[in-house]
């Protein structure tokens, strides 16, 4: 899950104080736009189907209401949550993008999803982005830095080549080549912790192949240059579908945790409003329709909370 999954706990603490058919592709990040066999050509969810809620719209902060646009920061390299697709290959799409549009429609606002470096989103909340919707796992470190409104559940999952030809076991990856996206919880603390155990036991260290874009990690697994990859459960499921049976899931999902919409720490009113909007979208069925359109209804939550209590 991107802590979900993506900024590491260590980096979050710093904030608190300061497709493809992937086969043959040499640059997956530039070719993994419109999903094969899934929503494509732009938005998969019509925000026009969501009605404006006048009572909630009246609660929109004056600064946002005056510009009429909700600005959202997202690392658009993390399909199926947020990535670039559409007819031009440059349009933000994904279930997080559709959720942002549904939030905007509820509040009578336009929505602008801006592509951003994952680690740069939280520090820019307030002056640059109204919201960060980019598969952020809610953890204690992030809660010190920003407000988080829960909207999804994800865990860590693994994938290997179809048939697991290298006979990889999650319980025995010492000396193996394991791919992860840079800054995710799969990189740290998961693999870093496993690596320490390997070294302490006198076994070969794990060769952690950390890449900026998840699509590049997936490409390497398909091509066989890494032995396995670990990522958020929605991303693994999507990768399996996109690679047309060339990969398979390894083991079960673990360490499931809530993901949250990030709001500046000082803006509690906006965080409270986001919780109310998500609650409405859950109750009217729009929320479930969005997740179903991206084959991720398993991650649906029943209740949204502001800054829910989490232990890790």
N, C-alpha and C positions, 0 to 999 in steps of 0.2 A: 504494500500500500504506500503510496507516496507519503513518508512521514510528513499521509499517505504520503506519500511516499516520496516527497521528494526531498526537500532540504534535510540534511542530516541533523541529528539532535545537537551535535556540536555547533553547527552553523547557526541553528536556531537560537542557541544560547547566546551567541555573539550578538544576534539581533536584539535580544532582550536587553543587552547593555549597549548598545550603540545603535506488403501490398502488392498491393503489389502482388504480383507473384515475385517474391523476393529473389528467386534463383537468378543468378547471373548479374544482378544489379551491383554496381560498384559504389553507388551512393544512395543508400536506401532513404535517407532523410529527404532527398529531393524527388523521390519517385513513389513515396508511400502516401499519396494524397487521397484520392477518392477510393474508398474501400471496395474491394471486389466482393460481391455477394452480400453487401450491406448497404446502408444509406449512402447515397452518393449525389454528386451534382449540386452540393450546397447543403442548406439546412434540411434535416430529416424531420423536423418538427415545425409545424406552422404556428408561430406566435399569435397569429390572427385568431386562433381557436381559443386563446385565453382572453377572458374579459377583464377590462379594467375594474379594479375595486376602488371606488371613490373614497371609502373610509381609509384604506391603506395609502392611497395616493396623497391624501391630505397630510400624511405623516412624513412625507419625503422632506429631508432637510432643505432649507432655503437655497443653499449653494448649489445643490444638485437640481432642484426644481427650476432655478433660474436659467441653467444651461440646457435643461431638457434632455440631457443624455446621461446615462449611467456608464461610466468608463470602467472596464474590467481588464485586469492584467492576467495573462495566461501564457504559459509556455506551450506553444502550439506544436509540440513535437511528441505528444504523448497519446496517441490513438488507443482506444476510441474516445477518451475523455475530451481532449482538445488537440486538434491538429489542423494542418492546412489541406484543403481539398477544394471541392467545387469545380466548375468548368475551367477556371483559370489556375487551379492548383494553389491558389494563394488566399482562399477564403477560409477563415476559421470555422471549423465544424466539429461536431462531437457532442456527447451528452452534456458536458459542462457548458458548452456554448448554447445549446438549446435551453438549458436551465436558465442561463443568464437572460436569454430572450424572453422566456416565460416570466421571469421576475420583472423585466422592463415592461412587458405588456400589462401585467397586473398593476403596475404603478403609473402607467401612462407615459412611460419614458422610452426614448430611443436607447439602443444599446450599442456601444462600441467596444468590441473585444480587441485588445491590442496585444500583439505578440511581444513577449518579454522573456528575458533570461529568467529561469526559474528562481535562482537565488536572489534576483533583483526585485522581485515583486513585493515581498513583505516590507522591505525598507521604504518602498515608494508609496505605500498606502497613505492616502490623505492628499499629499501634494500632487501626485500623478495619477493614481488609480483610486476609484471609489471602493472597488472590491477586488479581491484576488480569488479567482475561481480556477484552480489549477491542481486539483487532486491533492490538496494539502492534508496530510494526516494530522489529527489533533493530538498534540502531546504537551506535557507540562512546559517544555522549553518554549514552544510556540505561543502558548497561552500567556507567557510572561511578556511576549513582544506585541501580540495583537489579540483582537477578539476573534473567536471562531464560532461559526454557526453550523452545527452538524447537518448534513444532508445526504450522506452516503456511507456505506460500510465496505471496506476492502481489506484484504489480507495479502500475505505473500504467497506466491505460487511459483513453481519451477517448470521449465520445459526442456526437452531434449529432442534430438532428431527422432523421427518416427521409428519405432521398434527399439529405441534405446540401444543402438549398435555398440556403443562404448560401455554399456552396462554401468551407467552412473547411478549411484545411490546418494541421496541427500545426506545420509549419515556417514558417508565416507568420500569426501571431496578433497582430501589433502592431496596436493600435487596436481589437481585438475585445473583446467582453464575455464573459469566461470565468468560469464558476462553480466554486467549490470549497468544501469544508467547512473552517471555521475551525480552524487548528492542525494541518492535515495537511501532509505533505511535498509534496503537490501545490501548496499555497500557498507554502511556503517549505521547501526552496530551489528547487523546480522553476519555478513561475511567476515568483517574484521574480528568479531568474536570467535567465529569458527576457526579462523586462521590462527589466532592465539592458541587455541587448543591443539591445533595440529603441531605447531612449533613446540609447545610445552611437552607434547608426547613424543617428540623426536621424529616426527613425520615431515615429509616435504610440505613447504608452505603452499597455500592456494595461490594460483596465478589469477588475481582478480583483474579482469579486463574491463576497465571503467571507461565508458564512452558517453559523450555529451547527449546523443540522441538514442532513444530506445530503438528506433527503426534500424539503426546501424548495428545494435546488439543482435537484433533478430536476424539480420542479414548474415552476420558472422556465424550464427548457430546453424542456419540453413546451409551455409557453405562448408560447415564442418571445421572452421578455424577455432571455435571454442567448443567445449564439451557440453555445457548446459548454460542456462540463463535463469536469473531470478528477477521477478518484477511484481508489481501489484497484480492481484488476481484478475481484474478486468482487462489489463493489458495482455496478460498471458492468454486468456481466452480469445481475445481479438487476434492475437498473433497466430494462434492455431488455425483460426478460420481464414485469415488472409494468406497463409502459406499453403493452402489447398492440400492439407494432409501430410505435409512434409515434417511437421513437428507434432509432438504429443506432450501432454501434461505429465509431470513427474511428481508423485506423491500427492498429499492433500494440502489444501489451503491452511495456513496457520497465522497466528498473530493478527487476527482480524481486529480492526480498529475503525473508529469513525473518521470520516473526512469532513473538512469544514470550509465554508466560505469565510475568507479572511477580511476583516475590517480593522481600520486603524484603532489602536488601543484607546485613544481619547474619544472615539466616536461611538459611545455606547448606544445612543439613540438609533443610529443606522443599523447597528448589530441587532438590536431588538426588533427593528422593522423587518430585517431580513428573516428573522425567525418566524415572524407573523406571516410573511409572504410564503415561505416554504411550507408552513402549516396549511395555508389555504390551498396551495398547489397539490399537497398530499390529499387533502380532503375532497377536492373537486376532480381528482383523477388525472390531472395534467402531468403531475410528477411521474406517476407510474407509466404513462404513455411514452414519455421521453425515454425513460430507461429501457422500456420494452423495445423501442425502435432501434436501440443500439445493443440489444441482446444482453442487457446488464440489470434486469429486474431483480436478480438475486441479491444485488447490493442495496436494495431499497430499505429505507428505515420507516418506522411507524410514527416516530415523534422527533421533531427538530428541537434542539436546545442551544442556548447561548452559553459558550464556555463550559461544556459538560465536564464532569469530573473524569479524569483519566489517570491511569497509574504509570504509563510509560509511553 
